[in-house]
Every structure is written in structure tokens, then in C-alpha cells.
Amino acid sequence: MRIFFGSTVAFGFAVAIDKFMKTKNAKSQSIEAMLFTLKTIKGSISAFFKLLVLTSILLSAPITSARETTSLPSESTQALWSEFIPYSDLEAHLPKLKEKNLSLFVAVKADDPKFDEFAQLYQKAAREGVQIRPWLLLPVSQGYWFNKWNYLQARDFVNMFVDEMTARGVSIQWVTFDMESPKELMEATETFLKQNRAKEMLSLLKVKSRDGSIVEAVANYTSLVQSLQQRGIKVHGVTTHFILNDLSDNHRRIQSALGIPISGVPWDEISFMVYRADFRRIYKNISSQVVYKYAKRARKYFGERAGMDIGEAGKVFFPKPFTGYTEQEDLKQDLEAVKAAGINNVHIYSLDGMLDEGVDFWIKPYGSEKPKKFDLTTLFVFRSVDYLKLLLPRGH
């Protein structure tokens, strides 16, 4: 109960400050702010709990402490994701990617890997000076994304892919592990929320936390990553931004509940999905400050290894179709926020969604602009997830 109260106090206090700043008379400001805070605390615990859970789970599709580095990187690395475009069609985009200095992270799916076609694309891209990263995905029936429950399938597919590329004379430089909860867990939590069954949803997460050891999963994925590094292959992990709310201690509460082993694995790069287009489905006016603040956390914990995944640009096809950004300005604000936070690696989802307007529409020069406007919604998102994790058991 103290957790709900503390969360509500934080939320009410933030709203009160915002209200204080917008009124004119100083005396009435103070009284009105205090009354508003008390009213929020008293009357919004139930509603706040639903919003807290909604924020923390519905958006999830997504260590050892490090000294924070504030210096900006000397150059920026950009990439696009491609999940559904056929390899033969991707070849036509290579000249534009080269012109824009963009890398391409390409899905390779275990249920239809097309090793020959991928090898051809990889070699052609190398000749044209475009970096390709294979983004390895399992069948949906096995969870699609990598997590603590499908390590054996992930290990086998990763090793098969590398062996198949080696047999074709392709020297892979990077592989990408997409570390997320299985689709059915996301859908189950979303169903509970829509039906106002928050207690059942939390019970499910507690059960999932105890289903399998996150400590063992970290050890397993560490072994797999190190085996690839010994073969000269760098490993990029990509995951939900919620993991950044789970790093203030070594308990791995969120990682265990969502089944996502991240902290302790020796990633060469680890990037975090902060898709503001997804946030807008709940909070229409959330600003790029949410991208900036998560990017700052990523930089704090991972330094130069940190990356950010932003968007979504244009159409989204999976796991549920919807339309993301329609204006380039939104993407530009996110790119500037990432750069202002000192992050060198930024990846945009996705080339698939950009096809209607074209890459030129979406990818334009940008600066390093820290969001200036105070964003109450961003504060709410941060605090709600920080408190939510305390409702979950420690990972084991």
C-alpha cells in the first residue's frame, strides 16, 4: 500500500508543481497546489494503479553500475530496421542507404531463413559499403524474440546461422539478439488491462518471474555471446526501455517477470526501444523528453555501448498493425534528443514503414537539441515504472 501511496504522492506533487507554475497569484498558487495534491492522493489511487500498470506493460511490445559520461560522441551511427521486406527488394535500397550513411538491420527468421538470399544481400551490401546486421528471430510458436524461456532454441538457431554463413564464404561481423517477452505474454497482459483485471495481471507477472531462473538465463546468454565473440563476431542486444528502470540494484525484478536477461551479459552494443509513437497511443502529447531521459539512463549504465531505437516511422505491421509517425518532425525531435543525451548509436524502426513516403522524406539533417519543455507525462512514466518494479519478486 505504501508503494501505491508513494507513487500517487509523486504524481500528485508533479501535477501540483505544474499547476503552481501556470497560475498567477503566488498565495493562491500555494494553496491551490496543496489542495490539488491532497485531492490527487485521496481520490486517485485506484485510477493511478490502472494507469501505472497500463504504462508499464501495454507499451512493452520492450548491470553493473557505470560512471556517467557526458561528452558527446565524435560521430553518429544510424541504422534502419527491416522486418518484412524481401531480400531481393532490399538490394534496390542499398544506394540510398549508402548515400544517407545508414546501416541496415535485417530480419532472419528461423522458420524461413533463406540463407542463400541473405548471403547474397550481405555480400552485395559489403561491396557497396553498407553494413548489414542479421537480426535473428525465432518462429512465433517459440516466442519470436529471444528470452529466458527459449534459450536453447535461440542458441541452436544462432549457431546454425553462423555456420550456414561460414559455409557460404560470408564472414559475419555482427549479429543482433532481440530480447523481448513472448507475444502471448504481451497479449495476456493487454487483455487483463482492457478488462480491468490488474490484480490478475500482476499475479501472472509474479508467476512468470518464478517460471525459470533469470540468473541462469543470464549465464546461458553470456556463454552464447562469448562464444560468438571468440569467433570474431560482435553481438548487439536490443530490448525494451523498461530494463532501464531495473538497473538501480541487482535484483532483476522486471527482467525476471518479463523473461528478458540483459544485465550481466557482455553485449558489444545494447540498445533500448523508446517508441514514442507507441506512447502516444496512451499519452497523445508526450514529448521527446521521454526519449532523452531514457537515453541519458542508457548512457549512464552502458557508456559507449549504449544505443537507442526510436520511431516508429510510418506503418507498423507486427505484432499489431497501426500507423506510427506521419510527420518527419517527430522523428527529427527524437533523433536530436538521442544525440543531445550523448548516444552514438541510433536505430529507426523501420524501413518497411518508410516505403510509402521514401527514405528521403524521413532521413534529413538534424542537430543536438535537448528538449526544453517540462513534460509531466515523462515524469509520470519514469516514476510509475520505478515503483511498479517493487511490486515484483526479486529475480532468482
C-alpha positions as CSV (number, residue, x, y, z in Angstrom):
1,M,0.0,0.0,0.0
2,R,2.9,2.4,0.7
3,I,4.1,1.8,-2.9
4,F,0.7,3.0,-4.3
5,F,0.7,5.9,-1.9
6,G,4.2,6.9,-2.7
7,S,3.5,6.7,-6.5
8,T,0.4,8.8,-6.1
9,V,2.3,11.4,-4.0
10,A,4.9,11.7,-6.7
11,F,2.3,12.0,-9.4
12,G,0.2,14.5,-7.4
13,F,3.2,16.5,-6.4
14,A,4.3,16.8,-10.0
15,V,0.8,17.9,-11.1
16,A,0.7,20.4,-8.3
17,I,4.0,21.9,-9.4
18,D,2.8,22.2,-13.0
19,K,-0.4,23.8,-11.7
20,F,1.6,26.2,-9.5
21,M,3.6,27.4,-12.4
22,K,0.6,28.2,-14.5
23,T,-1.5,30.3,-12.1
24,K,-0.9,34.0,-11.5
25,N,-1.3,34.8,-7.7
26,A,1.5,33.4,-5.6
27,K,-0.6,32.9,-2.4
28,S,-3.4,31.2,-4.3
29,Q,-0.8,29.2,-6.2
30,S,0.4,27.6,-3.0
31,I,-3.0,26.9,-1.5
32,E,-4.4,25.6,-4.8
33,A,-1.3,23.4,-5.4
34,M,-1.5,21.8,-1.9
35,L,-5.2,21.2,-2.2
36,F,-4.8,19.7,-5.6
37,T,-2.0,17.4,-4.3
38,L,-4.2,16.2,-1.4
39,K,-7.1,15.7,-3.7
40,T,-5.0,13.6,-6.1
41,I,-3.6,11.5,-3.3
42,K,-7.0,10.9,-1.8
43,G,-9.1,10.2,-4.8
44,S,-6.8,8.7,-7.5
45,I,-5.1,5.6,-6.0
46,S,-7.3,3.1,-8.0
47,A,-7.2,5.1,-11.2
48,F,-3.5,5.7,-10.8
49,F,-2.8,2.0,-10.3
50,K,-4.5,1.2,-13.6
51,L,-2.5,3.9,-15.4
52,L,0.7,2.7,-13.8
53,V,0.1,-0.9,-15.0
54,L,-1.0,0.3,-18.4
55,T,2.1,2.4,-18.8
56,S,4.4,-0.3,-17.7
57,I,3.0,-3.3,-19.6
58,L,0.9,-2.3,-22.6
59,L,3.8,-0.4,-24.2
60,S,6.1,-3.4,-23.9
61,A,5.7,-4.8,-27.2
62,P,10.4,-4.0,-24.8
63,I,24.1,-4.4,-14.6
64,T,26.7,-3.3,-13.2
65,S,26.8,0.4,-12.5
66,A,28.9,2.5,-14.8
67,R,30.2,6.1,-14.3
68,E,28.1,8.5,-16.4
69,T,29.9,10.1,-19.3
70,T,28.6,13.4,-20.5
71,S,30.8,14.1,-23.6
72,L,29.2,13.8,-27.0
73,P,30.4,11.2,-29.4
74,S,32.5,12.4,-32.3
75,E,30.3,10.8,-34.9
76,S,26.8,9.4,-35.2
77,T,25.9,5.9,-36.4
78,Q,22.4,5.5,-37.8
79,A,20.6,2.4,-38.9
80,L,17.2,1.3,-40.1
81,W,15.4,-1.9,-39.2
82,S,13.8,-4.1,-41.9
83,E,11.5,-6.9,-40.8
84,F,9.4,-7.9,-43.7
85,I,10.9,-6.6,-47.0
86,P,12.2,-9.5,-49.2
87,Y,16.0,-9.6,-49.5
88,S,15.8,-9.2,-53.3
89,D,13.9,-5.9,-52.8
90,L,16.3,-4.6,-50.2
91,E,19.1,-4.7,-52.8
92,A,17.4,-1.8,-54.6
93,H,17.7,0.3,-51.4
94,L,21.4,-0.1,-51.0
95,P,22.4,3.0,-53.0
96,K,20.1,5.3,-51.0
97,L,21.3,3.7,-47.7
98,K,24.9,4.4,-48.8
99,E,24.1,8.0,-49.7
100,K,22.5,8.5,-46.3
101,N,25.3,6.7,-44.4
102,L,22.7,4.2,-43.0
103,S,23.3,0.7,-41.8
104,L,20.5,-1.9,-42.2
105,F,19.4,-4.4,-39.5
106,V,17.7,-7.2,-41.5
107,A,15.4,-9.9,-40.0
108,V,16.5,-13.5,-40.5
109,K,13.6,-15.8,-39.4
110,A,14.2,-19.3,-38.2
111,D,11.0,-20.7,-39.8
112,D,12.1,-19.3,-43.3
113,P,15.7,-18.3,-43.1
114,K,16.6,-18.0,-46.8
115,F,20.3,-18.4,-46.2
116,D,21.3,-18.1,-49.8
117,E,19.4,-14.9,-50.4
118,F,20.7,-13.3,-47.2
119,A,24.3,-14.2,-48.1
120,Q,23.8,-12.6,-51.5
121,L,22.4,-9.4,-49.9
122,Y,25.1,-9.3,-47.3
123,Q,27.9,-9.6,-49.8
124,K,26.4,-7.1,-52.2
125,A,25.9,-4.6,-49.4
126,A,29.5,-5.1,-48.3
127,R,30.7,-4.2,-51.8
128,E,28.6,-1.1,-51.8
129,G,29.8,0.0,-48.4
130,V,26.6,-0.6,-46.4
131,Q,26.8,-2.5,-43.1
132,I,24.2,-5.3,-42.7
133,R,23.4,-6.8,-39.3
134,P,21.4,-10.0,-39.2
135,W,18.5,-9.7,-36.8
136,L,17.8,-13.2,-35.7
137,L,14.2,-14.2,-34.9
138,L,12.6,-17.5,-33.9
139,P,9.2,-18.8,-35.0
140,V,6.2,-17.1,-33.3
141,S,5.4,-20.5,-31.7
142,Q,8.8,-20.4,-29.9
143,G,8.4,-16.8,-28.7
144,Y,9.7,-14.9,-31.8
145,W,12.1,-12.8,-29.7
146,F,14.8,-14.2,-27.5
147,N,14.1,-14.6,-23.8
148,K,14.7,-16.7,-20.7
149,W,12.3,-19.4,-21.8
150,N,13.7,-20.1,-25.3
151,Y,17.4,-20.0,-24.8
152,L,18.0,-23.5,-26.3
153,Q,16.1,-22.6,-29.5
154,A,17.9,-19.3,-29.7
155,R,21.3,-20.9,-29.2
156,D,20.7,-23.5,-31.8
157,F,19.4,-21.0,-34.4
158,V,22.3,-18.6,-33.8
159,N,24.9,-21.3,-34.2
160,M,23.1,-22.7,-37.3
161,F,23.0,-19.2,-38.9
162,V,26.7,-18.5,-38.3
163,D,27.7,-22.0,-39.6
164,E,25.5,-21.5,-42.7
165,M,27.1,-18.2,-43.5
166,T,30.6,-19.6,-43.0
167,A,29.8,-22.4,-45.4
168,R,28.8,-19.7,-48.0
169,G,32.0,-17.8,-47.5
170,V,30.3,-15.0,-45.6
171,S,32.2,-13.5,-42.7
172,I,29.6,-12.1,-40.3
173,Q,30.8,-9.1,-38.2
174,W,27.6,-8.6,-36.1
175,V,24.5,-10.4,-35.0
176,T,21.5,-8.9,-33.3
177,F,19.6,-10.6,-30.4
178,D,16.1,-9.1,-30.0
179,M,15.4,-9.7,-26.2
180,E,11.7,-9.4,-25.5
181,S,8.8,-11.1,-23.8
182,P,7.0,-13.7,-25.9
183,K,4.0,-12.4,-27.9
184,E,1.5,-14.4,-25.8
185,L,2.7,-12.8,-22.6
186,M,2.2,-9.3,-24.1
187,E,-1.3,-10.2,-25.3
188,A,-2.3,-11.7,-22.0
189,T,-1.3,-8.7,-20.0
190,E,-3.0,-6.4,-22.5
191,T,-6.2,-8.4,-22.2
192,F,-6.2,-8.2,-18.4
193,L,-5.8,-4.4,-18.6
194,K,-8.6,-3.9,-21.1
195,Q,-10.9,-5.9,-18.8
196,N,-9.7,-4.0,-15.7
197,R,-8.2,-7.1,-14.2
198,A,-5.0,-5.6,-12.9
199,K,-4.6,-7.9,-9.9
200,E,-4.7,-10.9,-12.2
201,M,-2.1,-9.3,-14.5
202,L,0.2,-8.7,-11.6
203,S,-0.3,-12.3,-10.4
204,L,0.6,-13.5,-13.9
205,L,3.8,-11.5,-13.9
206,K,4.7,-12.9,-10.5
207,V,4.2,-16.4,-11.8
208,K,6.3,-15.7,-14.9
209,S,9.0,-14.3,-12.7
210,R,9.2,-17.6,-10.9
211,D,9.0,-19.6,-14.1
212,G,12.6,-20.2,-14.9
213,S,15.7,-18.6,-13.4
214,I,16.8,-15.2,-14.7
215,V,20.2,-15.8,-13.2
216,E,20.6,-19.0,-15.2
217,A,19.3,-17.2,-18.3
218,V,22.0,-14.5,-17.9
219,A,24.6,-17.2,-17.6
220,N,23.4,-19.0,-20.7
221,Y,23.2,-15.9,-22.9
222,T,26.6,-14.8,-21.5
223,S,28.1,-18.1,-22.7
224,L,26.5,-17.8,-26.1
225,V,27.6,-14.2,-26.6
226,Q,31.2,-15.0,-25.5
227,S,31.3,-18.0,-27.9
228,L,30.4,-15.6,-30.8
229,Q,32.9,-13.0,-29.7
230,Q,35.6,-15.7,-29.6
231,R,34.8,-16.3,-33.3
232,G,35.3,-12.6,-34.1
233,I,31.5,-11.7,-34.1
234,K,30.2,-8.8,-32.2
235,V,26.8,-9.1,-30.5
236,H,24.1,-6.4,-30.4
237,G,21.3,-6.8,-27.9
238,V,18.1,-4.8,-28.3
239,T,15.3,-4.7,-25.7
240,T,12.5,-2.7,-24.1
241,H,13.2,0.6,-22.3
242,F,11.7,-0.9,-19.1
243,I,15.0,-2.6,-18.4
244,L,16.5,0.8,-17.8
245,N,14.1,1.1,-14.8
246,D,15.5,-2.2,-13.4
247,L,19.2,-1.3,-13.0
248,S,19.4,0.6,-9.8
249,D,20.1,-2.7,-7.9
250,N,21.0,-6.3,-8.8
251,H,17.6,-7.8,-8.2
252,R,16.4,-8.0,-11.8
253,R,12.7,-7.8,-10.9
254,I,11.5,-6.5,-14.2
255,Q,13.9,-8.7,-16.2
256,S,12.7,-11.8,-14.4
257,A,9.0,-11.0,-14.8
258,L,9.3,-10.2,-18.5
259,G,11.8,-13.0,-19.1
260,I,14.5,-10.7,-20.5
261,P,18.1,-11.3,-19.4
262,I,20.1,-8.2,-20.0
263,S,22.2,-7.0,-17.1
264,G,25.4,-9.0,-16.8
265,V,25.6,-10.2,-20.4
266,P,28.7,-8.8,-22.1
267,W,27.0,-7.1,-25.1
268,D,29.2,-5.2,-27.6
269,E,26.2,-2.9,-28.0
270,I,22.9,-2.8,-26.1
271,S,20.1,-0.6,-27.4
272,F,16.7,0.3,-26.0
273,M,13.4,0.7,-27.8
274,V,11.7,4.0,-26.8
275,Y,9.0,4.2,-29.5
276,R,7.2,7.5,-28.8
277,A,4.6,6.6,-31.4
278,D,3.6,3.7,-29.1
279,F,3.5,6.0,-26.1
280,R,1.2,8.3,-28.0
281,R,-1.4,5.6,-28.2
282,I,-1.9,6.3,-24.5
283,Y,-0.4,9.8,-23.9
284,K,-1.1,11.9,-27.0
285,N,1.1,14.8,-26.2
286,I,4.2,13.0,-24.7
287,S,7.3,14.8,-25.9
288,S,10.7,13.7,-27.0
289,Q,11.8,14.3,-23.4
290,V,10.9,10.6,-22.7
291,V,13.5,9.6,-25.4
292,Y,16.1,12.0,-23.9
293,K,15.7,10.8,-20.3
294,Y,15.8,7.1,-21.3
295,A,18.8,7.8,-23.5
296,K,20.6,9.5,-20.6
297,R,20.0,6.4,-18.4
298,A,21.3,4.2,-21.2
299,R,24.4,6.3,-21.4
300,K,24.8,6.3,-17.7
301,Y,24.8,2.5,-17.4
302,F,26.4,1.4,-20.6
303,G,28.5,4.3,-21.9
304,E,29.7,4.0,-25.5
305,R,28.0,0.6,-25.8
306,A,24.5,2.2,-25.5
307,G,22.2,2.6,-28.4
308,M,18.6,3.8,-28.8
309,D,15.8,2.6,-31.1
310,I,13.2,5.2,-32.0
311,G,10.1,5.6,-34.1
312,E,8.0,4.1,-35.3
313,A,8.1,5.8,-38.7
314,G,5.1,5.2,-40.9
315,K,3.2,1.9,-40.9
316,V,3.8,-0.8,-38.3
317,F,2.8,-4.4,-39.3
318,F,3.6,-6.5,-36.2
319,P,2.6,-7.6,-33.6
320,K,-0.5,-5.5,-34.3
321,P,-0.9,-3.1,-37.3
322,F,-1.1,0.6,-36.7
323,T,0.3,3.8,-38.0
324,G,3.2,5.4,-36.2
325,Y,4.7,8.8,-37.1
326,T,3.3,10.6,-40.1
327,E,5.5,13.7,-39.8
328,Q,9.3,13.8,-40.1
329,E,9.5,16.5,-37.4
330,D,8.5,13.9,-34.8
331,L,11.4,11.7,-35.8
332,K,13.7,14.6,-36.0
333,Q,12.9,15.6,-32.4
334,D,13.7,12.1,-31.2
335,L,17.0,12.0,-33.2
336,E,18.1,15.3,-31.7
337,A,17.1,14.1,-28.2
338,V,19.3,11.0,-28.5
339,K,22.2,13.0,-29.8
340,A,21.8,15.5,-27.0
341,A,22.0,12.7,-24.5
342,G,25.3,11.6,-25.8
343,I,24.3,8.4,-27.5
344,N,26.3,7.4,-30.6
345,N,24.1,4.6,-31.9
346,V,20.6,5.3,-33.0
347,H,18.3,2.9,-35.0
348,I,15.0,3.8,-36.6
349,Y,12.1,1.4,-36.9
350,S,11.6,0.8,-39.8
351,L,12.5,0.9,-43.5
352,D,9.2,-1.1,-44.0
353,G,7.2,1.8,-42.7
354,M,9.1,4.4,-44.7
355,L,8.4,2.9,-48.1
356,D,5.3,5.0,-48.9
357,E,7.0,8.4,-48.3
358,G,10.5,7.2,-49.1
359,V,13.8,7.4,-47.2
360,D,14.4,11.0,-48.3
361,F,11.2,12.1,-46.6
362,W,12.2,10.6,-43.2
363,I,16.0,11.0,-43.1
364,K,17.2,14.6,-43.1
365,P,19.9,16.5,-41.3
366,Y,19.4,17.2,-37.6
367,G,21.2,18.8,-34.7
368,S,21.6,18.1,-31.0
369,E,18.6,19.7,-29.3
370,K,17.8,18.8,-25.7
371,P,14.0,19.0,-25.1
372,K,13.3,22.3,-23.2
373,K,9.7,22.0,-22.1
374,F,9.0,20.3,-18.8
375,D,7.0,17.1,-19.6
376,L,4.8,15.9,-16.7
377,T,3.9,12.8,-18.6
378,T,7.5,11.7,-18.9
379,L,8.0,12.2,-15.2
380,F,4.9,10.1,-14.6
381,V,6.1,7.3,-16.9
382,F,9.5,7.1,-15.2
383,R,8.2,7.2,-11.6
384,S,5.4,4.7,-12.3
385,V,7.7,2.0,-13.7
386,D,10.3,2.7,-11.0
387,Y,7.6,2.0,-8.4
388,L,6.0,-0.9,-10.3
389,K,9.1,-3.0,-10.1
390,L,8.9,-3.0,-6.3
391,L,5.6,-5.0,-6.6
392,L,7.5,-7.8,-8.3
393,P,9.6,-10.5,-6.7
394,R,13.3,-10.5,-6.9
395,G,14.8,-12.5,-9.8
396,H,16.4,-15.8,-8.9
